[in-house]
Amino acid sequence: MDHNVVSPHGSHLLSSFNADWNLSVQELVATESNKKQEAVSGLHQACLEAGLDRGSLVIGFGGGITGDVSGFTAATFLRGISLVLIPTTLLAMVDAAVGGKTGVNLPLPGGQGLGKNLAGAFWQPQAVLIDPLVLSTLSERDLRCGLAECIKHGFIGDPGLLELIHENRDSILAADPLAITDLVERALRVKIGVIEEDERETGGRAALNFGHTFGHGMESVERLELRHGEAVAIGMIAATQCAFELGRVGPEMVDQAREIVQSVGLPHQLPEPVDVHQLMSAMQFDKKTLDGHLRLVLPGDHGVEIVTEVPAQAVESAWAAVGASC
Ligand SMILES: NC(=O)c1ccc[n+]([C@@H]2O[C@H](COP(=O)([O-])OP(=O)(O)OC[C@H]3O[C@@H](n4cnc5c(N)ncnc54)[C@H](O)[C@@H]3O)[C@@H](O)[C@H]2O)c1
């Protein structure tokens, strides 16, 4: 259970189980620096001490960090036990809790920062339970982060979703349950459609990483203190700029990406300049890199798709457009 949901929602959750359930509650401090193997080892130990067996169930109650860590715990304890996710952030509702990706960050070699989700497993939850009312206690900053992944889903597969976000942003940012329900349903439809075609990311699922390779580059720089959704927002602008540098899209597409990101109050550039080489070096550790070649998810005439062997010059220009120092 995410430590920040224990007080507002924990007792409500626990009171909904039948009395004969043998529950053991573990709290997780949900930060990227704590999303690491040690957290999973601690949970494995707690599973042992609580006497869990192959018929037991892990329930992840929290945001994307809690879901990824509890999912990886379930995937690896006794070679895999059942998992149910109850997401409590908008980002986890529309993205992280659905699709079966679990994992933790690894420290990059040579002290180069945090390598995002570099250890993990595909492990599908038995169920994902979504209650929009839990978002009443979520900060506006984290609601915005959820909107970043919704915007991503709009670009990937549902342009009307971008309009829905634009028109309803005030009620979404006020966590209005009806507005949230519409948004989550619509955004999830895109994600589920992609995963049903390609569960293990051998092809089309990579589209869901739009903005993420640039985003992970920024997330590796811990001093920026960017949330995942914020890094993805800036990353989508950088990826669109990169596509423009390659002649895949016109300048109006870059403007559109920047406008929608800004209109919901997400950052559109780095909070402080970072050396472009540091960012490009961190990008090399992205899971999509093959044989040392960077593969980026970029928009184009046929929608968002993987582009291989992107020239470094185009990537540098994309970074410069979001405030990196060259
Ligand atoms: N597995 C996947 O497919 C997938 C997809 C997208 C993102 N992710 C991962 O998800 C993570 C980001 O998820 P996130 O944005 O949910 O971040 P998060 O889990 O850090 O949650 C954000 C903050 O909100 C707090 N919180 C959670 N629910 C709350 C509530 N209802 N009320 C008050 N506070 C609450 C948390 O304690 C935390 O401080 C990243 O690590 C990212 O890599 C995974």
PDBQT file of the ligand as one rigid body, heavy atoms in Angstrom, charges set to zero:
ROOT
HETATM    1  N1  LIG A 401       3.803  -0.467 -15.744  1.00  0.00    +0.000 N 
HETATM    2  C1  LIG A 401       3.493   0.394 -16.669  1.00  0.00    +0.000 C 
HETATM    3  O1  LIG A 401       3.003   0.057 -17.758  1.00  0.00    +0.000 OA
HETATM    4  C2  LIG A 401       3.713   1.859 -16.402  1.00  0.00    +0.000 A 
HETATM    5  C3  LIG A 401       3.126   2.819 -17.254  1.00  0.00    +0.000 A 
HETATM    6  C4  LIG A 401       3.292   4.156 -16.954  1.00  0.00    +0.000 A 
HETATM    7  C5  LIG A 401       4.027   4.539 -15.843  1.00  0.00    +0.000 A 
HETATM    8  N2  LIG A 401       4.592   3.589 -15.047  1.00  0.00    +0.000 N 
HETATM    9  C6  LIG A 401       5.350   3.969 -13.852  1.00  0.00    +0.000 C 
HETATM   10  O2  LIG A 401       4.463   4.612 -12.945  1.00  0.00    +0.000 OA
HETATM   11  C7  LIG A 401       5.214   5.502 -12.127  1.00  0.00    +0.000 C 
HETATM   12  C8  LIG A 401       4.478   6.821 -12.013  1.00  0.00    +0.000 C 
HETATM   13  O3  LIG A 401       3.210   6.583 -11.459  1.00  0.00    +0.000 OA
HETATM   14  P1  LIG A 401       2.400   7.717 -10.669  1.00  0.00    +0.000 P 
HETATM   15  O4  LIG A 401       2.385   8.966 -11.455  1.00  0.00    +0.000 OA
HETATM   16  O5  LIG A 401       1.135   7.103 -10.239  1.00  0.00    +0.000 OA
HETATM   17  O6  LIG A 401       3.372   8.052  -9.464  1.00  0.00    +0.000 OA
HETATM   18  P2  LIG A 401       3.423   7.598  -7.939  1.00  0.00    +0.000 P 
HETATM   19  O7  LIG A 401       3.145   6.188  -7.756  1.00  0.00    +0.000 OA
HETATM   20  O8  LIG A 401       4.744   8.143  -7.466  1.00  0.00    +0.000 OA
HETATM   21  O9  LIG A 401       2.286   8.474  -7.249  1.00  0.00    +0.000 OA
HETATM   22  C9  LIG A 401       2.408   9.891  -7.263  1.00  0.00    +0.000 C 
HETATM   23  C10 LIG A 401       2.291  10.475  -5.846  1.00  0.00    +0.000 C 
HETATM   24  O10 LIG A 401       0.920  10.408  -5.445  1.00  0.00    +0.000 OA
HETATM   25  C11 LIG A 401       0.804   9.787  -4.169  1.00  0.00    +0.000 C 
HETATM   26  N3  LIG A 401      -0.546   9.184  -4.181  1.00  0.00    +0.000 N 
HETATM   27  C12 LIG A 401      -0.947   8.083  -4.847  1.00  0.00    +0.000 A 
HETATM   28  N4  LIG A 401      -2.293   7.954  -4.778  1.00  0.00    +0.000 NA
HETATM   29  C13 LIG A 401      -2.746   8.987  -4.023  1.00  0.00    +0.000 A 
HETATM   30  C14 LIG A 401      -4.043   9.412  -3.609  1.00  0.00    +0.000 A 
HETATM   31  N5  LIG A 401      -5.160   8.799  -4.014  1.00  0.00    +0.000 N 
HETATM   32  N6  LIG A 401      -4.123  10.493  -2.809  1.00  0.00    +0.000 NA
HETATM   33  C15 LIG A 401      -2.996  11.183  -2.439  1.00  0.00    +0.000 A 
HETATM   34  N7  LIG A 401      -1.751  10.845  -2.839  1.00  0.00    +0.000 NA
HETATM   35  C16 LIG A 401      -1.631   9.775  -3.626  1.00  0.00    +0.000 A 
HETATM   36  C17 LIG A 401       1.985   8.865  -4.095  1.00  0.00    +0.000 C 
HETATM   37  O11 LIG A 401       2.333   8.559  -2.772  1.00  0.00    +0.000 OA
HETATM   38  C18 LIG A 401       3.068   9.709  -4.778  1.00  0.00    +0.000 C 
HETATM   39  O12 LIG A 401       3.606  10.639  -3.878  1.00  0.00    +0.000 OA
HETATM   40  C19 LIG A 401       6.584   5.635 -12.742  1.00  0.00    +0.000 C 
HETATM   41  O13 LIG A 401       7.525   4.929 -11.978  1.00  0.00    +0.000 OA
HETATM   42  C20 LIG A 401       6.420   4.986 -14.107  1.00  0.00    +0.000 C 
HETATM   43  O14 LIG A 401       7.623   4.423 -14.569  1.00  0.00    +0.000 OA
HETATM   44  C21 LIG A 401       4.435   2.271 -15.307  1.00  0.00    +0.000 A 
ENDROOT
TORSDOF 0
